[in-house]
Amino acid sequence: MEETGEKHEDLVCQSCGMPMEQEGDFGTNADGSPNKEFCIHCYQNGVFTEPDISMREMIEKVMGFMVNEGMPREEAEKEARETIPHLNRWRKFGTEYL
């Protein structure tokens, strides 16, 4: 996949919520083409990298990443809990799994 430097506004991974701003951020389909729904960390070669992760585990994982990036834990928890359940991968579960 060639990096074009082209910016992609408003695309976020529908599994973890990561902003996908460049081609290298996109996951890949089974044929190697870019997948603009899921990021490279969540989706590679047409499958989820962590197919058995629960919504709760994803929220914890995303919170940890945001805290490591300098966000206060309370803010990271609030943002993750408000965002993750509304992403396409998790929407079908609703909030009963929180």
C-alpha positions as CSV (number, residue, x, y, z in Angstrom):
1,M,0.0,0.0,0.0
2,E,1.4,3.3,-1.0
3,E,1.3,6.3,1.3
4,T,-0.2,9.2,-0.7
5,G,-0.1,11.7,2.1
6,E,-3.8,12.3,1.4
7,K,-5.7,13.3,4.6
8,H,-9.0,11.6,5.4
9,E,-11.2,13.8,7.5
10,D,-13.6,12.5,10.1
11,L,-12.7,8.8,9.7
12,V,-12.4,6.9,13.0
13,C,-11.9,3.2,13.5
14,Q,-15.3,1.6,14.2
15,S,-13.7,-0.8,16.7
16,C,-11.4,1.4,18.9
17,G,-12.3,5.0,17.9
18,M,-8.8,5.8,16.7
19,P,-8.7,8.7,14.2
20,M,-7.7,7.4,10.7
21,E,-6.0,10.3,9.0
22,Q,-3.7,8.7,6.5
23,E,-3.7,5.5,4.3
24,G,-1.3,3.8,6.8
25,D,-3.9,4.1,9.5
26,F,-6.4,1.9,7.7
27,G,-6.9,-1.8,8.3
28,T,-6.6,-4.2,5.4
29,N,-9.1,-6.4,3.7
30,A,-8.3,-10.0,2.8
31,D,-7.1,-8.9,-0.7
32,G,-4.8,-6.3,0.8
33,S,-6.9,-3.3,-0.1
34,P,-7.4,-0.6,2.6
35,N,-10.4,-1.0,4.9
36,K,-11.7,2.5,5.8
37,E,-14.0,1.2,8.6
38,F,-11.3,-0.3,10.9
39,C,-7.8,0.7,11.7
40,I,-4.5,-1.2,11.2
41,H,-4.4,-2.1,14.9
42,C,-7.9,-3.7,14.9
43,Y,-8.2,-5.2,11.4
44,Q,-5.6,-6.9,9.2
45,N,-6.0,-9.2,6.2
46,G,-9.8,-9.2,6.5
47,V,-10.1,-10.2,10.1
48,F,-10.0,-8.6,13.5
49,T,-6.6,-8.8,15.2
50,E,-8.4,-9.5,18.5
51,P,-11.6,-11.3,17.5
52,D,-12.6,-12.3,21.0
53,I,-12.0,-9.0,22.7
54,S,-15.1,-7.8,24.6
55,M,-16.5,-4.3,24.5
56,R,-15.4,-3.9,28.2
57,E,-11.9,-5.0,27.3
58,M,-11.7,-2.6,24.4
59,I,-12.8,0.2,26.6
60,E,-10.0,-0.7,29.1
61,K,-7.5,-0.9,26.3
62,V,-8.5,2.4,24.8
63,M,-8.5,4.1,28.2
64,G,-4.9,2.8,28.8
65,F,-3.7,4.2,25.5
66,M,-5.3,7.6,26.2
67,V,-3.8,7.7,29.7
68,N,-0.3,6.8,28.3
69,E,-0.8,9.7,25.9
70,G,-1.2,12.1,28.8
71,M,-5.0,12.2,29.3
72,P,-6.2,12.2,32.9
73,R,-7.7,8.8,33.8
74,E,-11.2,10.1,34.6
75,E,-11.4,11.9,31.3
76,A,-10.1,8.9,29.4
77,E,-12.6,6.6,31.1
78,K,-15.5,9.0,30.3
79,E,-14.5,9.4,26.6
80,A,-14.0,5.7,26.1
81,R,-17.3,4.8,27.8
82,E,-19.2,7.4,25.7
83,T,-17.5,6.5,22.4
84,I,-16.9,2.8,22.1
85,P,-20.5,1.5,22.5
86,H,-21.6,3.7,19.6
87,L,-19.0,2.4,17.1
88,N,-20.2,-0.1,14.4
89,R,-18.4,-3.1,15.9
90,W,-20.1,-2.7,19.3
91,R,-23.4,-1.0,18.5
92,K,-25.3,-4.3,18.4
93,F,-24.4,-5.0,22.0
94,G,-25.9,-1.7,23.4
95,T,-24.6,-0.6,26.8
96,E,-25.7,-3.7,28.9
97,Y,-22.1,-5.0,28.6
98,L,-20.6,-2.1,30.4
